[in-house]
Amino acid sequence: MGFIYIWAMNKFLFSIGFLFPVFLQAQSNIPCSSFCVTEVTLDSTNEVWNVNVDFAGTTNDFINYPYVAWMINAAGDTVATGQLEYFGQIGGTSQIYHPNVLSGDFTEGQIYFVYDQDTCVLDFPCATAGVPYTSKWDMAVVVLAEGWQWNCAEMITDIVLYNAVGAHIGNWASTNFIPFQGMPAGTYFYAATVGQRKLSGKLIRP
C-alpha cells in the first residue's frame, strides 16, 4: 500500500514539474509598468466605456489577446466588465478598449487589463504616459483591389505589419501603401510612424 502511495505521489509531482515550466513560459515578458491608461470616456449610446491604453515599447514588442476585464471605481464598485476584443497590441502604440457599462460612476479607480496569461491592475488617472503618440491623429485606411492605402497628408515614415497571431510580416518605409502580394486573406495589425507620432490599428485582407 505504501509503495503504491509513493508511486502515485511521484507521478503527480512529475506531472506538476512537467506542466509548471510550460505555465511559466506562457507568461508574458512585458511588465505591467509598460501600460498606462491615459483616458476613460463613457459612450452612453453604445453602452460601453472607451478606455485608452498606452503600451510603451518598440514595434518588436507584442501582447496577445488584450482586453479590459473590469473597471473598479474609487468606491470599490464594479462599473464595467469586458471580454476579448483584439488579437493583439503592438509596442509604442495606443489602443482603445470597450468594456460594457454596468454603471456610469467612474472618474478614477482601477482598470484590470488582461493579456497573454497576465492581469495588470492599472490606476486611472495614470501618472505618466509612456508612449509618444497622438491618439486623435486621423489616418484612415482604404482597402483597394491591390492593397491598403493610408489617406493622410504626410508621408508615413515606417509601417510595421503583423498577422493575427503576432508574427512579423514586414516593414515598409516612406510609403502610404502596402500591397497584398503574398498575403493570404485574414486579419492583420499595423503600427505606423510619422515623425514622433505613432498609431496602430487592425486591417482586413479580403
CORNORMO-V176936 format. One record per pair of residues at least 24 apart in sequence whose ideal C-beta (glycine too) atoms are under 7 Angstrom apart, sorted by the first residue. I is the first residue (numbers start at 0). J is the second residue. If there is no record, write none. Layout:
# CORNORMO-V176936
I&J + I&J
This chain:
# CORNORMO-V176936
25&116 + 26&115 + 26&116 + 26&117 + 27&62 + 27&114 + 27&115 + 27&116 + 27&117 + 29&60 + 29&62 + 31&119 + 33&129 + 34&112 + 34&119 + 34&121 + 35&125 + 35&127 + 35&128 + 35&129 + 36&110 + 36&121 + 36&123 + 36&125 + 37&125 + 37&128 + 39&105 + 39&123 + 41&100 + 41&103 + 46&99 + 46&100 + 47&97 + 47&98 + 47&99 + 47&100 + 48&79 + 48&97 + 48&98 + 48&100 + 49&95 + 49&97 + 50&95 + 50&96 + 50&98 + 50&110 + 51&93 + 51&95 + 51&134 + 52&93 + 52&94 + 52&96 + 52&112 + 53&93 + 53&128 + 53&129 + 53&130 + 54&88 + 54&90 + 54&91 + 54&92 + 54&130 + 55&129 + 55&130 + 56&90 + 56&91 + 57&90 + 57&91 + 58&89 + 58&90 + 58&91 + 58&159 + 58&190 + 59&90 + 60&90 + 61&87 + 61&89 + 61&90 + 61&161 + 61&165 + 62&87 + 62&88 + 62&114 + 62&115 + 63&87 + 63&114 + 63&115 + 63&165 + 64&114 + 65&112 + 65&113 + 65&114 + 66&96 + 66&113 + 67&96 + 67&98 + 67&110 + 67&111 + 67&112 + 68&111 + 68&113 + 68&118 + 69&111 + 70&98 + 70&105 + 70&108 + 70&110 + 71&108 + 71&109 + 72&104 + 72&105 + 72&108 + 73&107 + 73&108 + 76&102 + 76&104 + 77&101 + 78&102 + 78&104 + 78&105 + 86&163 + 86&186 + 86&188 + 87&165 + 87&188 + 88&199 + 89&161 + 89&188 + 89&190 + 89&199 + 91&130 + 91&190 + 91&197 + 92&130 + 92&132 + 92&190 + 92&197 + 92&198 + 92&199 + 93&130 + 93&132 + 93&134 + 94&199 + 130&197 + 131&195 + 131&197 + 132&196 + 132&197 + 132&198 + 133&196 + 136&196 + 136&198 + 138&191 + 138&198 + 140&200 + 140&202 + 142&203 + 142&205 + 145&178 + 145&179 + 146&176 + 146&177 + 146&178 + 146&179 + 147&176 + 147&177 + 147&202 + 148&175 + 148&176 + 149&175 + 149&191 + 151&175 + 153&193 + 155&191 + 155&193 + 156&192 + 156&193 + 156&194 + 157&192 + 158&189 + 158&191 + 159&189 + 159&190 + 160&187 + 160&189 + 161&187 + 161&188 + 162&187 + 179&204
